[in-house]
Amino acid sequence: MPTSPSSSVQSARKRVADRLRELRRDANLTATDIADRTGWYKSKVSRLENAVTPPSDDDIRAWCRACDADGLAADLIAASRSADNMYVEWRRLQRTGLRRLQESYVPLFERTRLFRIYCSNVVPGLLQTDGYARALLGSITAFRDAPNDVSEAVAARLDRSRVIREGNHRFALLVEEAVLRHRVGDAEAMAGQLGHLLSAMALPSVSLGVIPFTAERRMWMIETFSIYDEQQAQVELLTAQVNVTAPSEVGQYVKAFGEFAKLAVHGAEARSLITAAIDALE
C-alpha cells in the first residue's frame, strides 16, 4: 500500500526544521533568543522548528544570522526549496497557462528509459490524441480558471509524445477499464482516442494493459501516478502534483504498479475491451 503522497514532503520539511533547531542549539541559544534576535514572535520560532510553517528564504537567512551561521544559509535554502517542489499546486504550475507545463516535462521524458504509468481516470498523456487532449485540457483550463492557451498546450503535449517513437525508451502503461468508458469530448473524439490506443499497442516500445471491471481486486484503485525509471514518481491530485523521490516511497509505487499489472489483461483481451468501448459509442 503506498504511503500518503504528502509524506515525502513532510519528511523533507521536517529535516529542514530539525536542522534549524540544531543550529540554534549549537549556538547555545533558546527559542526566546532567536525571537529576540530576529524580531519575531516566539510562536513563529516554534512553528518553524516543528515544521508547522515552511520557512521562507528570508526566514532561513535571519535564523542563520541569529546563530552566527550565515555560511549555512545557502544549503538550507536549497533544501527548503527542494521540499517545496515536492508538492506543487496546479495553480502555481498553470498560472501562465498549460503550454509551459507540457514543455517542462520534455527533459524528464528524454532522460527516462522506463516509464511505468497507471491511470485510473483518463488516458495517459503520452497516448492522447488531439481531440481527446483538447477536450481534457479545455476542461482543466476552465475548472482552474487558468489562462486559455489550450491550442498551444495541446500541440506541446502531442510534441512531447514523440518519445513513444524516438530514442531508447520503454513504456509500461496500465489503465482501468473505466478510462475507456469515461467520455472526454464527444463520441467522435472518443472513437479517435480509442482507435489510437489500438494502434499504439502495436508499437514495440509500448505495453498497454487494461484492468477489467471484472478483475478480482487485490489492489484498489488509487490516484494516477507515473514512475520514471526508479528515481522519481509523480502523483496527480486534484489540487497539486506530488513529486516523490525518497527511494522507499518510490519503491511503494513500483510495488503498486506490479500489483496492478497482475490484474491487467494485455494483447487480444485488452484489444477486445477497447473495441467494446468503441462499439458502445454508437
Stockholm file with secondary structure:
# STOCKHOLM 1.0

chainA/1-282         MPTSPSSSVQSARKRVADRLRELRRDANLTATDIADRTGWYKSKVSRLENAVTPPSDDDIRAWCRACDADGLAADLIAASRSADNMYVEWRRLQRTGLRRLQESYVPLFERTRLFRIYCSNVVPGLLQTDGYARALLGSITAFRDAPNDVSEAVAARLDRSRVIREGNHRFALLVEEAVLRHRVGDAEAMAGQLGHLLSAMALPSVSLGVIPFTAERRMWMIETFSIYDEQQAQVELLTAQVNVTAPSEVGQYVKAFGEFAKLAVHGAEARSLITAAIDALE
#=GR chainA/1-282 SS CCCCTTHHHHHHHHHHHHHHHHHHHHTTCCHHHHHHHHTCCHHHHHHHHTTSSCCCHHHHHHHHHHTTCGGGHHHHHHHHHHHHHHEEEHHHHTTTCSHHHHHHTHHHHHHCSEEEEEESSSCCGGGCCHHHHHHHHHHHHHHHTCCCCHHHHHHHHHHHGGGGTSSSCEEEEEEEHHHHHSCCSCHHHHHHHHHHHHHHTTSTTEEEEEECTTSCCSSCCCCCEEEETTTEEEEECSSEEEEECCHHHHHHHHHHHHHHHHHCBCHHHHHHHHHHHHHTTC
#=GC SS_cons         CCCCTTHHHHHHHHHHHHHHHHHHHHTTCCHHHHHHHHTCCHHHHHHHHTTSSCCCHHHHHHHHHHTTCGGGHHHHHHHHHHHHHHEEEHHHHTTTCSHHHHHHTHHHHHHCSEEEEEESSSCCGGGCCHHHHHHHHHHHHHHHTCCCCHHHHHHHHHHHGGGGTSSSCEEEEEEEHHHHHSCCSCHHHHHHHHHHHHHHTTSTTEEEEEECTTSCCSSCCCCCEEEETTTEEEEECSSEEEEECCHHHHHHHHHHHHHHHHHCBCHHHHHHHHHHHHHTTC
//
